[in-house]
């Protein structure tokens, strides 16, 4: 799955609600997930870690959506010298 | 670019160093980037926002790498009902 496809999937599920909530309120939810990731990293449950990484990424995508940021385009700066990646 | 390709690119660039630093130290760097994203979201510079979203995603990928988490596989839980995504 491409980064763009996942960001679009998150848009379809959550963008309308998150845009109404606004960036500050949505950032609070994002940080709550970051906290859960910290808890998972300090523990030993690998499935829980996977879940929390996914949640943080999903909330990062919804924050990007409501701020009109294309995440796949944004990461291009990391791809210089990796011509196979477009 | 797929999520897996970007995570692999970040692995090639940073995994060895970040694995040596360990998860707690790498998490500190991740949180520093999250703070920079908060600053960007409070501002009005859209290019800066794009940059900070990319940095947070990159650090999330390196944290996933050193914790043996496949981010593309992890987000599958969001894809139920979206059969076009694999």
Backbone of each chain as nested JSON, in Angstrom:
{
  "chains": [
    {"id": "A", "residues": [
      {"number": 1, "name": "UNK", "atoms": {"N": [0.843, -1.202, 0.0], "CA": [0.0, 0.0, 0.0], "C": [0.877, 1.252, 0.0]}},
      {"number": 2, "name": "UNK", "atoms": {"N": [0.523, 2.195, -0.85], "CA": [1.323, 3.42, -0.871], "C": [0.945, 4.318, 0.302]}},
      {"number": 3, "name": "UNK", "atoms": {"N": [1.869, 5.234, 0.632], "CA": [1.601, 6.215, 1.681], "C": [0.355, 7.018, 1.318]}},
      {"number": 4, "name": "UNK", "atoms": {"N": [0.259, 7.38, 0.042], "CA": [-0.876, 8.18, -0.426], "C": [-2.198, 7.425, -0.272]}},
      {"number": 5, "name": "UNK", "atoms": {"N": [-2.186, 6.131, -0.588], "CA": [-3.403, 5.331, -0.449], "C": [-3.847, 5.258, 1.011]}},
      {"number": 6, "name": "UNK", "atoms": {"N": [-2.891, 5.071, 1.924], "CA": [-3.278, 4.984, 3.337], "C": [-3.802, 6.329, 3.83]}},
      {"number": 7, "name": "UNK", "atoms": {"N": [-3.139, 7.42, 3.437], "CA": [-3.62, 8.737, 3.854], "C": [-5.043, 8.98, 3.314]}},
      {"number": 8, "name": "UNK", "atoms": {"N": [-5.309, 8.508, 2.088], "CA": [-6.64, 8.666, 1.49], "C": [-7.678, 7.822, 2.237]}},
      {"number": 9, "name": "UNK", "atoms": {"N": [-7.285, 6.618, 2.618], "CA": [-8.186, 5.739, 3.375], "C": [-8.562, 6.401, 4.712]}},
      {"number": 10, "name": "UNK", "atoms": {"N": [-7.572, 6.985, 5.363], "CA": [-7.827, 7.66, 6.64], "C": [-8.715, 8.884, 6.409]}},
      {"number": 11, "name": "UNK", "atoms": {"N": [-8.505, 9.56, 5.293], "CA": [-9.366, 10.699, 4.952], "C": [-10.823, 10.26, 4.839]}},
      {"number": 12, "name": "UNK", "atoms": {"N": [-11.037, 9.163, 4.119], "CA": [-12.412, 8.691, 3.908], "C": [-13.085, 8.35, 5.231]}},
      {"number": 13, "name": "UNK", "atoms": {"N": [-12.308, 7.807, 6.159], "CA": [-12.898, 7.369, 7.425], "C": [-13.056, 8.512, 8.426]}},
      {"number": 14, "name": "UNK", "atoms": {"N": [-12.088, 9.433, 8.461], "CA": [-12.011, 10.339, 9.609], "C": [-11.907, 11.831, 9.301]}},
      {"number": 15, "name": "UNK", "atoms": {"N": [-11.624, 12.216, 8.04], "CA": [-11.268, 13.621, 7.817], "C": [-12.4, 14.594, 8.183]}},
      {"number": 16, "name": "UNK", "atoms": {"N": [-13.623, 14.251, 7.795], "CA": [-14.729, 15.184, 8.044], "C": [-14.849, 15.493, 9.534]}},
      {"number": 17, "name": "UNK", "atoms": {"N": [-14.843, 14.442, 10.344], "CA": [-14.989, 14.623, 11.787], "C": [-13.79, 15.37, 12.368]}},
      {"number": 18, "name": "UNK", "atoms": {"N": [-12.588, 14.994, 11.914], "CA": [-11.374, 15.605, 12.484], "C": [-11.221, 17.05, 12.043]}},
      {"number": 19, "name": "UNK", "atoms": {"N": [-11.689, 17.372, 10.827], "CA": [-11.627, 18.758, 10.364], "C": [-12.573, 19.63, 11.202]}},
      {"number": 20, "name": "UNK", "atoms": {"N": [-13.726, 19.069, 11.546], "CA": [-14.659, 19.81, 12.406], "C": [-14.068, 20.033, 13.79]}},
      {"number": 21, "name": "UNK", "atoms": {"N": [-13.342, 19.048, 14.29], "CA": [-12.72, 19.157, 15.618], "C": [-11.595, 20.183, 15.596]}},
      {"number": 22, "name": "UNK", "atoms": {"N": [-10.898, 20.25, 14.47], "CA": [-9.811, 21.208, 14.326], "C": [-8.463, 20.622, 14.698]}},
      {"number": 23, "name": "UNK", "atoms": {"N": [-7.41, 21.364, 14.334], "CA": [-6.048, 20.871, 14.542], "C": [-5.672, 20.749, 16.024]}},
      {"number": 24, "name": "UNK", "atoms": {"N": [-5.932, 21.764, 16.868], "CA": [-5.503, 21.619, 18.271], "C": [-6.136, 20.403, 18.954]}},
      {"number": 25, "name": "UNK", "atoms": {"N": [-7.421, 20.229, 18.789], "CA": [-8.101, 19.099, 19.422], "C": [-7.641, 17.761, 18.858]}},
      {"number": 26, "name": "UNK", "atoms": {"N": [-7.401, 17.724, 17.548], "CA": [-6.93, 16.488, 16.925], "C": [-5.504, 16.176, 17.36]}},
      {"number": 27, "name": "UNK", "atoms": {"N": [-4.714, 17.232, 17.566], "CA": [-3.336, 17.023, 18.05], "C": [-3.356, 16.382, 19.439]}},
      {"number": 28, "name": "UNK", "atoms": {"N": [-4.316, 16.756, 20.274], "CA": [-4.421, 16.117, 21.599], "C": [-4.612, 14.614, 21.471]}},
      {"number": 29, "name": "UNK", "atoms": {"N": [-5.487, 14.206, 20.539], "CA": [-5.711, 12.773, 20.321], "C": [-4.442, 12.1, 19.79]}},
      {"number": 30, "name": "UNK", "atoms": {"N": [-3.754, 12.79, 18.886], "CA": [-2.493, 12.264, 18.361], "C": [-1.5, 12.013, 19.508]}},
      {"number": 31, "name": "UNK", "atoms": {"N": [-1.388, 12.98, 20.39], "CA": [-0.435, 12.844, 21.499], "C": [-0.844, 11.723, 22.452]}},
      {"number": 32, "name": "UNK", "atoms": {"N": [-2.148, 11.542, 22.618], "CA": [-2.596, 10.415, 23.442], "C": [-2.081, 9.096, 22.86]}},
      {"number": 33, "name": "UNK", "atoms": {"N": [-2.134, 8.98, 21.528], "CA": [-1.622, 7.761, 20.877], "C": [-0.104, 7.653, 21.007]}},
      {"number": 34, "name": "UNK", "atoms": {"N": [0.59, 8.788, 20.94], "CA": [2.046, 8.768, 21.136], "C": [2.37, 8.245, 22.538]}},
      {"number": 35, "name": "UNK", "atoms": {"N": [1.565, 8.654, 23.514], "CA": [1.752, 8.157, 24.875], "C": [1.529, 6.661, 24.972]}},
      {"number": 36, "name": "UNK", "atoms": {"N": [0.517, 6.178, 24.262], "CA": [0.262, 4.729, 24.256], "C": [1.404, 3.982, 23.573]}},
      {"number": 37, "name": "UNK", "atoms": {"N": [2.01, 4.603, 22.564], "CA": [3.175, 3.985, 21.92], "C": [4.342, 3.889, 22.911]}},
      {"number": 38, "name": "UNK", "atoms": {"N": [4.53, 4.953, 23.693], "CA": [5.603, 4.922, 24.702], "C": [5.386, 3.781, 25.679]}},
      {"number": 39, "name": "UNK", "atoms": {"N": [4.142, 3.613, 26.117], "CA": [3.819, 2.513, 27.029], "C": [4.121, 1.165, 26.38]}},
      {"number": 40, "name": "UNK", "atoms": {"N": [3.741, 1.03, 25.111], "CA": [3.97, -0.234, 24.398], "C": [5.464, -0.507, 24.234]}},
      {"number": 41, "name": "UNK", "atoms": {"N": [6.24, 0.534, 23.948], "CA": [7.685, 0.357, 23.756], "C": [8.366, -0.06, 25.052]}},
      {"number": 42, "name": "UNK", "atoms": {"N": [7.806, 0.391, 26.177], "CA": [8.378, 0.03, 27.478], "C": [7.975, -1.376, 27.895]}},
      {"number": 43, "name": "UNK", "atoms": {"N": [7.002, -1.954, 27.193], "CA": [6.523, -3.288, 27.541], "C": [7.119, -4.361, 26.647]}},
      {"number": 44, "name": "UNK", "atoms": {"N": [6.501, -5.535, 26.664], "CA": [7.046, -6.659, 25.91], "C": [6.029, -7.309, 24.977]}},
      {"number": 45, "name": "UNK", "atoms": {"N": [4.913, -6.629, 24.74], "CA": [3.855, -7.197, 23.908], "C": [4.023, -6.686, 22.469]}},
      {"number": 46, "name": "UNK", "atoms": {"N": [4.581, -7.541, 21.592], "CA": [4.903, -7.098, 20.235], "C": [3.648, -6.748, 19.429]}},
      {"number": 47, "name": "UNK", "atoms": {"N": [2.55, -7.484, 19.659], "CA": [1.303, -7.162, 18.942], "C": [0.799, -5.783, 19.356]}},
      {"number": 48, "name": "UNK", "atoms": {"N": [0.9, -5.483, 20.643], "CA": [0.501, -4.17, 21.133], "C": [1.374, -3.069, 20.52]}},
      {"number": 49, "name": "UNK", "atoms": {"N": [2.663, -3.349, 20.39], "CA": [3.553, -2.375, 19.741], "C": [3.105, -2.099, 18.318]}},
      {"number": 50, "name": "UNK", "atoms": {"N": [2.836, -3.173, 17.575], "CA": [2.382, -2.995, 16.186], "C": [1.127, -2.136, 16.137]}},
      {"number": 51, "name": "UNK", "atoms": {"N": [0.188, -2.429, 17.034], "CA": [-1.066, -1.682, 17.061], "C": [-0.827, -0.202, 17.331]}},
      {"number": 52, "name": "UNK", "atoms": {"N": [0.052, 0.085, 18.259], "CA": [0.274, 1.488, 18.629], "C": [1.051, 2.247, 17.554]}},
      {"number": 53, "name": "UNK", "atoms": {"N": [2.006, 1.575, 16.892], "CA": [2.668, 2.217, 15.747], "C": [1.637, 2.575, 14.676]}},
      {"number": 54, "name": "UNK", "atoms": {"N": [0.717, 1.642, 14.414], "CA": [-0.307, 1.899, 13.398], "C": [-1.196, 3.068, 13.803]}},
      {"number": 55, "name": "UNK", "atoms": {"N": [-1.557, 3.125, 15.08], "CA": [-2.436, 4.206, 15.543], "C": [-1.754, 5.566, 15.428]}},
      {"number": 56, "name": "UNK", "atoms": {"N": [-0.478, 5.638, 15.814], "CA": [0.239, 6.916, 15.705], "C": [0.32, 7.339, 14.24]}},
      {"number": 57, "name": "UNK", "atoms": {"N": [0.605, 6.398, 13.349], "CA": [0.698, 6.724, 11.924], "C": [-0.672, 7.187, 11.4]}},
      {"number": 58, "name": "UNK", "atoms": {"N": [-1.741, 6.523, 11.815], "CA": [-3.078, 6.908, 11.355], "C": [-3.431, 8.326, 11.821]}},
      {"number": 59, "name": "UNK", "atoms": {"N": [-3.104, 8.645, 13.067], "CA": [-3.403, 9.995, 13.569], "C": [-2.503, 11.044, 12.934]}},
      {"number": 60, "name": "UNK", "atoms": {"N": [-1.279, 10.655, 12.587], "CA": [-0.414, 11.581, 11.847], "C": [-1.019, 11.867, 10.475]}},
      {"number": 61, "name": "UNK", "atoms": {"N": [-1.575, 10.845, 9.856], "CA": [-2.215, 11.028, 8.541], "C": [-3.444, 11.923, 8.636]}},
      {"number": 62, "name": "UNK", "atoms": {"N": [-4.235, 11.766, 9.687], "CA": [-5.435, 12.593, 9.767], "C": [-5.049, 14.04, 10.068]}},
      {"number": 63, "name": "UNK", "atoms": {"N": [-4.019, 14.252, 10.876], "CA": [-3.508, 15.617, 11.096], "C": [-3.018, 16.217, 9.778]}},
      {"number": 64, "name": "UNK", "atoms": {"N": [-2.339, 15.409, 8.977], "CA": [-1.87, 15.882, 7.667], "C": [-3.067, 16.222, 6.778]}},
      {"number": 65, "name": "UNK", "atoms": {"N": [-4.088, 15.373, 6.782], "CA": [-5.272, 15.622, 5.955], "C": [-5.919, 16.964, 6.274]}},
      {"number": 66, "name": "UNK", "atoms": {"N": [-6.118, 17.238, 7.553], "CA": [-6.849, 18.466, 7.9], "C": [-5.946, 19.691, 7.794]}},
      {"number": 67, "name": "UNK", "atoms": {"N": [-4.651, 19.474, 7.526], "CA": [-3.744, 20.591, 7.264], "C": [-3.264, 20.612, 5.81]}},
      {"number": 68, "name": "UNK", "atoms": {"N": [-3.977, 19.872, 4.952], "CA": [-3.714, 19.886, 3.51], "C": [-2.26, 19.557, 3.183]}},
      {"number": 69, "name": "UNK", "atoms": {"N": [-1.715, 18.574, 3.905], "CA": [-0.351, 18.111, 3.644], "C": [-0.413, 16.721, 3.012]}},
      {"number": 70, "name": "UNK", "atoms": {"N": [0.257, 16.575, 1.87], "CA": [0.386, 15.291, 1.186], "C": [1.651, 14.616, 1.714]}},
      {"number": 71, "name": "UNK", "atoms": {"N": [1.441, 13.598, 2.551], "CA": [2.575, 13.004, 3.259], "C": [3.555, 12.329, 2.291]}},
      {"number": 72, "name": "UNK", "atoms": {"N": [3.027, 11.681, 1.274], "CA": [3.923, 11.004, 0.322], "C": [4.797, 12.021, -0.402]}},
      {"number": 73, "name": "UNK", "atoms": {"N": [4.225, 13.163, -0.749], "CA": [5.003, 14.234, -1.38], "C": [6.003, 14.809, -0.369]}},
      {"number": 74, "name": "UNK", "atoms": {"N": [5.568, 14.953, 0.871], "CA": [6.417, 15.572, 1.895], "C": [7.689, 14.763, 2.151]}},
      {"number": 75, "name": "UNK", "atoms": {"N": [7.596, 13.431, 2.045], "CA": [8.771, 12.614, 2.368], "C": [9.771, 12.524, 1.218]}},
      {"number": 76, "name": "UNK", "atoms": {"N": [9.45, 13.157, 0.102], "CA": [10.377, 13.106, -1.038], "C": [11.759, 13.628, -0.665]}},
      {"number": 77, "name": "UNK", "atoms": {"N": [11.811, 14.535, 0.312], "CA": [13.11, 15.097, 0.684], "C": [14.057, 14.033, 1.237]}},
      {"number": 78, "name": "UNK", "atoms": {"N": [13.488, 12.905, 1.702], "CA": [14.329, 11.809, 2.195], "C": [14.816, 10.904, 1.069]}},
      {"number": 79, "name": "UNK", "atoms": {"N": [14.295, 11.118, -0.142], "CA": [14.506, 10.155, -1.218], "C": [15.573, 10.57, -2.205]}},
      {"number": 80, "name": "UNK", "atoms": {"N": [16.226, 11.687, -1.964], "CA": [17.28, 12.105, -2.889], "C": [18.387, 11.066, -2.87]}},
      {"number": 81, "name": "UNK", "atoms": {"N": [18.821, 10.699, -4.049], "CA": [19.838, 9.659, -4.16], "C": [19.227, 8.265, -4.204]}},
      {"number": 82, "name": "UNK", "atoms": {"N": [17.915, 8.204, -4.015], "CA": [17.208, 6.928, -4.15], "C": [16.284, 7.044, -5.35]}},
      {"number": 83, "name": "UNK", "atoms": {"N": [16.873, 6.995, -6.528], "CA": [16.113, 7.3, -7.74], "C": [15.04, 6.27, -8.033]}},
      {"number": 84, "name": "UNK", "atoms": {"N": [15.144, 5.109, -7.393], "CA": [14.129, 4.101, -7.609], "C": [12.806, 4.446, -6.934]}},
      {"number": 85, "name": "UNK", "atoms": {"N": [12.858, 5.408, -6.026], "CA": [11.653, 5.766, -5.288], "C": [11.065, 7.024, -5.871]}},
      {"number": 86, "name": "UNK", "atoms": {"N": [9.798, 7.009, -6.182], "CA": [9.116, 8.191, -6.738], "C": [7.788, 8.381, -6.045]}}
    ]},
    {"id": "B", "residues": [
      {"number": 1, "name": "UNK", "atoms": {"N": [5.056, 5.811, -3.588], "CA": [5.961, 4.995, -2.773], "C": [5.166, 4.238, -1.713]}},
      {"number": 2, "name": "UNK", "atoms": {"N": [5.472, 2.961, -1.553], "CA": [4.741, 2.214, -0.533], "C": [5.307, 2.538, 0.856]}},
      {"number": 3, "name": "UNK", "atoms": {"N": [4.469, 2.253, 1.859], "CA": [4.902, 2.436, 3.255], "C": [6.141, 1.579, 3.508]}},
      {"number": 4, "name": "UNK", "atoms": {"N": [6.118, 0.377, 2.985], "CA": [7.234, -0.558, 3.184], "C": [8.526, -0.024, 2.558]}},
      {"number": 5, "name": "UNK", "atoms": {"N": [8.416, 0.549, 1.36], "CA": [9.597, 1.102, 0.682], "C": [10.2, 2.251, 1.487]}},
      {"number": 6, "name": "UNK", "atoms": {"N": [9.325, 3.115, 2.02], "CA": [9.857, 4.255, 2.787], "C": [10.508, 3.764, 4.077]}},
      {"number": 7, "name": "UNK", "atoms": {"N": [9.871, 2.796, 4.751], "CA": [10.465, 2.265, 5.98], "C": [11.82, 1.628, 5.673]}},
      {"number": 8, "name": "UNK", "atoms": {"N": [11.939, 0.953, 4.518], "CA": [13.202, 0.328, 4.127], "C": [14.272, 1.379, 3.827]}},
      {"number": 9, "name": "UNK", "atoms": {"N": [13.852, 2.454, 3.17], "CA": [14.787, 3.542, 2.857], "C": [15.341, 4.147, 4.155]}},
      {"number": 10, "name": "UNK", "atoms": {"N": [14.465, 4.349, 5.123], "CA": [14.893, 4.892, 6.419], "C": [15.802, 3.894, 7.136]}},
      {"number": 11, "name": "UNK", "atoms": {"N": [15.515, 2.617, 6.978], "CA": [16.381, 1.593, 7.553], "C": [17.794, 1.696, 6.98]}},
      {"number": 12, "name": "UNK", "atoms": {"N": [17.873, 1.812, 5.657], "CA": [19.197, 1.881, 5.008], "C": [19.99, 3.083, 5.495]}},
      {"number": 13, "name": "UNK", "atoms": {"N": [19.287, 4.182, 5.739], "CA": [19.981, 5.41, 6.13], "C": [20.31, 5.468, 7.624]}},
      {"number": 14, "name": "UNK", "atoms": {"N": [19.407, 4.953, 8.46], "CA": [19.506, 5.285, 9.886], "C": [19.446, 4.11, 10.858]}},
      {"number": 15, "name": "UNK", "atoms": {"N": [19.05, 2.905, 10.398], "CA": [18.747, 1.86, 11.396], "C": [19.955, 1.47, 12.241]}},
      {"number": 16, "name": "UNK", "atoms": {"N": [21.119, 1.324, 11.608], "CA": [22.293, 0.875, 12.357], "C": [22.595, 1.823, 13.523]}},
      {"number": 17, "name": "UNK", "atoms": {"N": [22.619, 3.127, 13.209], "CA": [22.931, 4.125, 14.236], "C": [21.842, 4.169, 15.308]}},
      {"number": 18, "name": "UNK", "atoms": {"N": [20.571, 4.108, 14.849], "CA": [19.469, 4.226, 15.813], "C": [19.349, 2.984, 16.681]}},
      {"number": 19, "name": "UNK", "atoms": {"N": [19.695, 1.828, 16.107], "CA": [19.649, 0.594, 16.903], "C": [20.722, 0.635, 17.994]}},
      {"number": 20, "name": "UNK", "atoms": {"N": [21.875, 1.196, 17.646], "CA": [22.932, 1.343, 18.65], "C": [22.508, 2.301, 19.755]}},
      {"number": 21, "name": "UNK", "atoms": {"N": [21.798, 3.369, 19.376], "CA": [21.339, 4.358, 20.364], "C": [20.271, 3.754, 21.273]}},
      {"number": 22, "name": "UNK", "atoms": {"N": [19.461, 2.869, 20.715], "CA": [18.42, 2.211, 21.482], "C": [17.084, 2.929, 21.415]}},
      {"number": 23, "name": "UNK", "atoms": {"N": [16.042, 2.234, 21.883], "CA": [14.687, 2.772, 21.777], "C": [14.468, 4.014, 22.644]}},
      {"number": 24, "name": "UNK", "atoms": {"N": [14.877, 4.023, 23.924], "CA": [14.588, 5.223, 24.736], "C": [15.236, 6.478, 24.144]}},
      {"number": 25, "name": "UNK", "atoms": {"N": [16.501, 6.402, 23.768], "CA": [17.172, 7.569, 23.198], "C": [16.578, 7.991, 21.868]}},
      {"number": 26, "name": "UNK", "atoms": {"N": [16.201, 7.02, 21.057], "CA": [15.592, 7.344, 19.762], "C": [14.208, 7.948, 19.955]}},
      {"number": 27, "name": "UNK", "atoms": {"N": [13.501, 7.477, 20.987], "CA": [12.179, 8.053, 21.278], "C": [12.312, 9.529, 21.651]}},
      {"number": 28, "name": "UNK", "atoms": {"N": [13.378, 9.903, 22.347], "CA": [13.598, 11.325, 22.661], "C": [13.699, 12.157, 21.383]}},
      {"number": 29, "name": "UNK", "atoms": {"N": [14.433, 11.644, 20.4], "CA": [14.556, 12.373, 19.132], "C": [13.207, 12.455, 18.426]}},
      {"number": 30, "name": "UNK", "atoms": {"N": [12.463, 11.359, 18.469], "CA": [11.121, 11.351, 17.871], "C": [10.247, 12.445, 18.497]}},
      {"number": 31, "name": "UNK", "atoms": {"N": [10.292, 12.528, 19.818], "CA": [9.452, 13.51, 20.501], "C": [9.912, 14.942, 20.195]}},
      {"number": 32, "name": "UNK", "atoms": {"N": [11.215, 15.126, 19.999], "CA": [11.685, 16.442, 19.591], "C": [11.041, 16.845, 18.265]}},
      {"number": 33, "name": "UNK", "atoms": {"N": [10.942, 15.888, 17.345], "CA": [10.305, 16.179, 16.056], "C": [8.81, 16.431, 16.217]}},
      {"number": 34, "name": "UNK", "atoms": {"N": [8.166, 15.701, 17.124], "CA": [6.744, 15.935, 17.396], "C": [6.548, 17.366, 17.907]}},
      {"number": 35, "name": "UNK", "atoms": {"N": [7.48, 17.836, 18.744], "CA": [7.409, 19.213, 19.231], "C": [7.564, 20.219, 18.102]}},
      {"number": 36, "name": "UNK", "atoms": {"N": [8.452, 19.917, 17.172], "CA": [8.631, 20.813, 16.026], "C": [7.385, 20.822, 15.136]}},
      {"number": 37, "name": "UNK", "atoms": {"N": [6.718, 19.662, 15.059], "CA": [5.453, 19.619, 14.307], "C": [4.406, 20.5, 14.975]}},
      {"number": 38, "name": "UNK", "atoms": {"N": [4.341, 20.453, 16.311], "CA": [3.39, 21.307, 17.034], "C": [3.658, 22.778, 16.729]}},
      {"number": 39, "name": "UNK", "atoms": {"N": [4.935, 23.158, 16.736], "CA": [5.299, 24.542, 16.421], "C": [4.854, 24.899, 14.998]}},
      {"number": 40, "name": "UNK", "atoms": {"N": [5.091, 23.991, 14.064], "CA": [4.716, 24.242, 12.671], "C": [3.199, 24.362, 12.52]}},
      {"number": 41, "name": "UNK", "atoms": {"N": [2.46, 23.509, 13.235], "CA": [0.993, 23.556, 13.142], "C": [0.438, 24.861, 13.702]}},
      {"number": 42, "name": "UNK", "atoms": {"N": [1.133, 25.428, 14.69], "CA": [0.69, 26.692, 15.28], "C": [1.062, 27.882, 14.401]}},
      {"number": 43, "name": "UNK", "atoms": {"N": [1.919, 27.651, 13.414], "CA": [2.356, 28.73, 12.543], "C": [1.606, 28.749, 11.221]}},
      {"number": 44, "name": "UNK", "atoms": {"N": [2.157, 29.459, 10.263], "CA": [1.479, 29.617, 8.976], "C": [2.349, 29.242, 7.779]}},
      {"number": 45, "name": "UNK", "atoms": {"N": [3.464, 28.573, 8.025], "CA": [4.392, 28.226, 6.953], "C": [4.092, 26.809, 6.475]}},
      {"number": 46, "name": "UNK", "atoms": {"N": [3.405, 26.709, 5.338], "CA": [2.958, 25.39, 4.874], "C": [4.135, 24.482, 4.497]}},
      {"number": 47, "name": "UNK", "atoms": {"N": [5.203, 25.054, 3.94], "CA": [6.378, 24.24, 3.604], "C": [7.003, 23.658, 4.873]}},
      {"number": 48, "name": "UNK", "atoms": {"N": [7.049, 24.479, 5.919], "CA": [7.58, 24.005, 7.198], "C": [6.708, 22.88, 7.77]}},
      {"number": 49, "name": "UNK", "atoms": {"N": [5.393, 23.033, 7.619], "CA": [4.493, 21.96, 8.072], "C": [4.798, 20.654, 7.344]}},
      {"number": 50, "name": "UNK", "atoms": {"N": [4.922, 20.738, 6.023], "CA": [5.238, 19.528, 5.242], "C": [6.519, 18.885, 5.74]}},
      {"number": 51, "name": "UNK", "atoms": {"N": [7.537, 19.718, 5.958], "CA": [8.827, 19.199, 6.414], "C": [8.698, 18.483, 7.755]}},
      {"number": 52, "name": "UNK", "atoms": {"N": [7.937, 19.067, 8.656], "CA": [7.838, 18.484, 9.999], "C": [6.984, 17.218, 10.01]}},
      {"number": 53, "name": "UNK", "atoms": {"N": [5.938, 17.178, 9.176], "CA": [5.181, 15.927, 9.035], "C": [6.108, 14.813, 8.538]}},
      {"number": 54, "name": "UNK", "atoms": {"N": [6.948, 15.148, 7.546], "CA": [7.867, 14.147, 6.998], "C": [8.853, 13.675, 8.062]}},
      {"number": 55, "name": "UNK", "atoms": {"N": [9.361, 14.61, 8.855], "CA": [10.342, 14.24, 9.883], "C": [9.714, 13.33, 10.935]}},
      {"number": 56, "name": "UNK", "atoms": {"N": [8.501, 13.649, 11.37], "CA": [7.84, 12.792, 12.365], "C": [7.62, 11.394, 11.793]}},
      {"number": 57, "name": "UNK", "atoms": {"N": [7.195, 11.32, 10.553], "CA": [6.97, 10.013, 9.929], "C": [8.283, 9.239, 9.812]}},
      {"number": 58, "name": "UNK", "atoms": {"N": [9.352, 9.936, 9.435], "CA": [10.657, 9.266, 9.306], "C": [11.13, 8.708, 10.646]}},
      {"number": 59, "name": "UNK", "atoms": {"N": [10.958, 9.494, 11.715], "CA": [11.385, 9.014, 13.037], "C": [10.474, 7.902, 13.555]}},
      {"number": 60, "name": "UNK", "atoms": {"N": [9.194, 7.949, 13.176], "CA": [8.305, 6.841, 13.528], "C": [8.772, 5.564, 12.833]}},
      {"number": 61, "name": "UNK", "atoms": {"N": [9.213, 5.693, 11.576], "CA": [9.708, 4.53, 10.829], "C": [10.981, 3.97, 11.449]}},
      {"number": 62, "name": "UNK", "atoms": {"N": [11.87, 4.847, 11.893], "CA": [13.116, 4.323, 12.457], "C": [12.847, 3.664, 13.816]}},
      {"number": 63, "name": "UNK", "atoms": {"N": [11.912, 4.215, 14.58], "CA": [11.513, 3.552, 15.831], "C": [10.914, 2.174, 15.539]}},
      {"number": 64, "name": "UNK", "atoms": {"N": [10.101, 2.102, 14.481], "CA": [9.52, 0.811, 14.089], "C": [10.625, -0.153, 13.67]}},
      {"number": 65, "name": "UNK", "atoms": {"N": [11.598, 0.342, 12.905], "CA": [12.693, -0.53, 12.453], "C": [13.438, -1.167, 13.614]}},
      {"number": 66, "name": "UNK", "atoms": {"N": [13.78, -0.359, 14.603], "CA": [14.607, -0.9, 15.695], "C": [13.78, -1.714, 16.68]}},
      {"number": 67, "name": "UNK", "atoms": {"N": [12.453, -1.71, 16.48], "CA": [11.577, -2.568, 17.279], "C": [10.948, -3.692, 16.451]}},
      {"number": 68, "name": "UNK", "atoms": {"N": [11.517, -3.902, 15.258], "CA": [11.098, -5.015, 14.4], "C": [9.6, -4.993, 14.102]}},
      {"number": 69, "name": "UNK", "atoms": {"N": [9.085, -3.794, 13.846], "CA": [7.675, -3.636, 13.472], "C": [7.595, -3.249, 11.996]}},
      {"number": 70, "name": "UNK", "atoms": {"N": [6.813, -4.012, 11.246], "CA": [6.54, -3.715, 9.837], "C": [5.305, -2.814, 9.792]}},
      {"number": 71, "name": "UNK", "atoms": {"N": [5.536, -1.541, 9.504], "CA": [4.456, -0.554, 9.607], "C": [3.347, -0.825, 8.589]}},
      {"number": 72, "name": "UNK", "atoms": {"N": [3.726, -1.232, 7.398], "CA": [2.695, -1.504, 6.375], "C": [1.796, -2.666, 6.81]}},
      {"number": 73, "name": "UNK", "atoms": {"N": [2.408, -3.663, 7.417], "CA": [1.619, -4.791, 7.936], "C": [0.771, -4.324, 9.127]}},
      {"number": 74, "name": "UNK", "atoms": {"N": [1.345, -3.466, 9.966], "CA": [0.636, -3.027, 11.173], "C": [-0.642, -2.263, 10.847]}},
      {"number": 75, "name": "UNK", "atoms": {"N": [-0.626, -1.494, 9.742], "CA": [-1.806, -0.672, 9.438], "C": [-2.921, -1.454, 8.762]}},
      {"number": 76, "name": "UNK", "atoms": {"N": [-2.693, -2.749, 8.523], "CA": [-3.737, -3.54, 7.879], "C": [-5.037, -3.508, 8.675]}},
      {"number": 77, "name": "UNK", "atoms": {"N": [-4.937, -3.311, 9.985], "CA": [-6.168, -3.309, 10.798], "C": [-7.099, -2.163, 10.42]}},
      {"number": 78, "name": "UNK", "atoms": {"N": [-6.545, -1.138, 9.771], "CA": [-7.38, -0.017, 9.32], "C": [-8.031, -0.287, 7.969]}},
      {"number": 79, "name": "UNK", "atoms": {"N": [-7.632, -1.381, 7.335], "CA": [-7.999, -1.595, 5.942], "C": [-9.156, -2.571, 5.762]}},
      {"number": 80, "name": "UNK", "atoms": {"N": [-9.715, -3.051, 6.861], "CA": [-10.849, -3.968, 6.73], "C": [-12.005, -3.234, 6.07]}},
      {"number": 81, "name": "UNK", "atoms": {"N": [-12.586, -3.884, 5.091], "CA": [-13.657, -3.247, 4.342], "C": [-13.136, -2.431, 3.164]}},
      {"number": 82, "name": "UNK", "atoms": {"N": [-11.815, -2.305, 3.084], "CA": [-11.211, -1.635, 1.93], "C": [-10.415, -2.684, 1.165]}},
      {"number": 83, "name": "UNK", "atoms": {"N": [-11.134, -3.507, 0.438], "CA": [-10.51, -4.685, -0.165], "C": [-9.528, -4.315, -1.262]}},
      {"number": 84, "name": "UNK", "atoms": {"N": [-9.613, -3.093, -1.748], "CA": [-8.666, -2.668, -2.774], "C": [-7.273, -2.469, -2.227]}},
      {"number": 85, "name": "UNK", "atoms": {"N": [-7.165, -2.383, -0.902], "CA": [-5.86, -2.131, -0.288], "C": [-5.268, -3.419, 0.24]}},
      {"number": 86, "name": "UNK", "atoms": {"N": [-4.046, -3.684, -0.116], "CA": [-3.39, -4.907, 0.348], "C": [-1.981, -4.608, 0.8]}}
    ]}
  ]
}
